[in-house]
Each structure stands twice: as structure tokens, then as C-alpha cells.
Amino acid sequence: MFEILPVPQRDVEGPVRIPVLDKMKDQGVFCFGKIESGSIKVDMNLTLMPQQKDFTVQQIFNSEENSVFYAKPGENVRIKIKGLDEEDLIKGTMICNQDDLCPVT
């Protein structure tokens, strides 16, 4: 009667891909998203696409609002960032590795 959907495979070693779902400014600039591919850690340098603006991860919070040092694919995270203004973060933009940018069409 009901069909069980398979859990999608997520690549821990793949390129970082985090779509920006929301943003907030409260003692710093924060963005919210779900890690679709790759892993992130504190002090990691990333790029916001398609603006191609570089920034640094200052702090990572998991879905339980605990500060963590790294996050893996499938996790919902809140990221405190350094090097971007709140106006740069637009819903739907993509956070990527600096050396493996996602294509822009």
C-alpha cells in the first residue's frame, strides 16, 4: 500500500553545496541551509555563487542550536560568516568550495 522512499546518497568527500534558505543579522551575519554535498568546518574559506564572493566560516550551529566544529551532508545548519554583508545573502544562492564552484546558467 505504501512505498518506502530510499534515503538519497550524500557525498561527504564531494564539493561543498549549501543552498541558502534564509539569513539573519544578530551580532554577526548568519545564513541557514542544508548541506547537500561535502563537509564544512570552522575557519573554512568558501564562495557564494553566483556573486563569486569569498567568505570565512566563523561558527557552525546544528539543528539543536549547539555550536559544532564541523558538519556533514544532510545536516541543517546555521553558519556565522565573516566577509559578507547581509545584503549579499539572497535565498537560493549557493555556497561552494573556492576551488570547485557550481556552474551558473
WOQUIDA-V445552 format. One record per pair of residues at least 24 apart in sequence whose C-alpha atoms are under 10 Angstrom apart, sorted by the first residue. I is the first residue (numbers start at 1). J is the second residue. If there is no record, write none. Layout:
I & J
I & J
//
This chain:
8 & 36
8 & 74
9 & 36
9 & 37
9 & 73
9 & 74
10 & 35
10 & 36
10 & 37
10 & 38
10 & 72
10 & 73
10 & 74
11 & 36
11 & 37
11 & 38
11 & 39
11 & 72
11 & 73
11 & 74
12 & 36
12 & 37
12 & 38
12 & 39
12 & 40
12 & 71
12 & 72
12 & 73
12 & 74
13 & 37
13 & 38
13 & 39
13 & 72
13 & 73
14 & 38
14 & 39
14 & 73
14 & 97
14 & 100
15 & 39
15 & 40
15 & 96
15 & 97
15 & 98
15 & 99
15 & 100
15 & 101
15 & 102
16 & 40
16 & 46
16 & 47
16 & 72
16 & 73
16 & 94
16 & 95
16 & 96
16 & 97
16 & 98
16 & 100
16 & 101
16 & 102
17 & 48
17 & 73
17 & 94
17 & 95
17 & 96
17 & 97
17 & 100
17 & 101
17 & 102
18 & 48
18 & 73
18 & 74
18 & 76
18 & 77
18 & 92
18 & 93
18 & 94
18 & 95
18 & 96
18 & 97
19 & 48
19 & 49
19 & 90
19 & 91
19 & 92
19 & 93
19 & 94
19 & 95
19 & 96
20 & 48
20 & 78
20 & 89
20 & 90
20 & 91
20 & 92
20 & 93
20 & 94
20 & 95
21 & 78
21 & 89
21 & 90
21 & 91
21 & 92
21 & 93
21 & 94
22 & 78
22 & 89
22 & 90
22 & 91
22 & 92
23 & 78
23 & 79
23 & 80
23 & 86
23 & 87
23 & 88
23 & 89
23 & 90
23 & 91
24 & 78
24 & 79
24 & 80
24 & 86
24 & 89
25 & 80
25 & 85
25 & 86
26 & 80
27 & 80
28 & 58
28 & 80
28 & 81
28 & 82
28 & 84
28 & 85
28 & 86
29 & 58
29 & 79
29 & 80
29 & 81
29 & 82
29 & 83
29 & 84
29 & 85
29 & 86
29 & 87
29 & 89
30 & 57
30 & 58
30 & 59
30 & 60
30 & 78
30 & 79
30 & 80
30 & 81
30 & 82
30 & 84
30 & 85
30 & 86
30 & 89
31 & 60
31 & 77
31 & 78
31 & 79
31 & 80
31 & 81
31 & 86
31 & 89
31 & 90
31 & 91
32 & 61
32 & 63
32 & 76
32 & 77
32 & 78
32 & 79
32 & 80
32 & 91
33 & 74
33 & 75
33 & 76
33 & 77
33 & 78
33 & 79
33 & 91
33 & 92
33 & 94
33 & 95
34 & 63
34 & 71
34 & 72
34 & 73
34 & 74
34 & 75
34 & 76
34 & 77
34 & 78
35 & 71
35 & 72
35 & 73
35 & 74
35 & 75
35 & 76
35 & 77
35 & 95
36 & 72
36 & 73
36 & 74
36 & 75
36 & 76
37 & 72
37 & 73
37 & 74
37 & 96
38 & 71
38 & 72
38 & 73
38 & 74
38 & 96
38 & 97
39 & 70
39 & 71
39 & 72
39 & 73
39 & 74
39 & 75
39 & 97
40 & 69
40 & 70
40 & 71
40 & 72
40 & 73
40 & 79
40 & 96
40 & 97
41 & 68
41 & 69
41 & 70
41 & 71
41 & 72
42 & 68
42 & 69
42 & 70
42 & 71
42 & 79
42 & 80
42 & 81
43 & 69
43 & 70
43 & 81
43 & 82
44 & 70
44 & 81
44 & 97
44 & 98
45 & 81
45 & 82
45 & 83
45 & 96
45 & 97
45 & 98
46 & 81
46 & 95
46 & 96
46 & 97
46 & 98
46 & 99
46 & 100
46 & 101
47 & 94
47 & 95
47 & 96
47 & 97
47 & 98
47 & 99
47 & 100
47 & 101
47 & 102
48 & 84
48 & 88
48 & 89
48 & 90
48 & 93
48 & 94
48 & 95
48 & 96
48 & 97
48 & 98
48 & 101
48 & 102
49 & 89
49 & 92
49 & 93
49 & 94
49 & 95
49 & 96
49 & 97
49 & 98
49 & 101
49 & 102
49 & 103
49 & 104
50 & 93
50 & 94
50 & 95
50 & 96
50 & 101
50 & 102
50 & 103
50 & 104
50 & 105
51 & 88
51 & 89
51 & 93
51 & 94
51 & 104
52 & 94
52 & 95
52 & 96
52 & 98
52 & 101
53 & 83
53 & 84
53 & 88
53 & 95
53 & 98
54 & 82
54 & 83
54 & 84
54 & 95
54 & 96
54 & 97
54 & 98
55 & 81
55 & 82
55 & 83
55 & 84
55 & 85
55 & 95
55 & 98
56 & 80
56 & 81
56 & 82
56 & 83
56 & 84
57 & 81
57 & 82
57 & 83
58 & 82
58 & 83
//
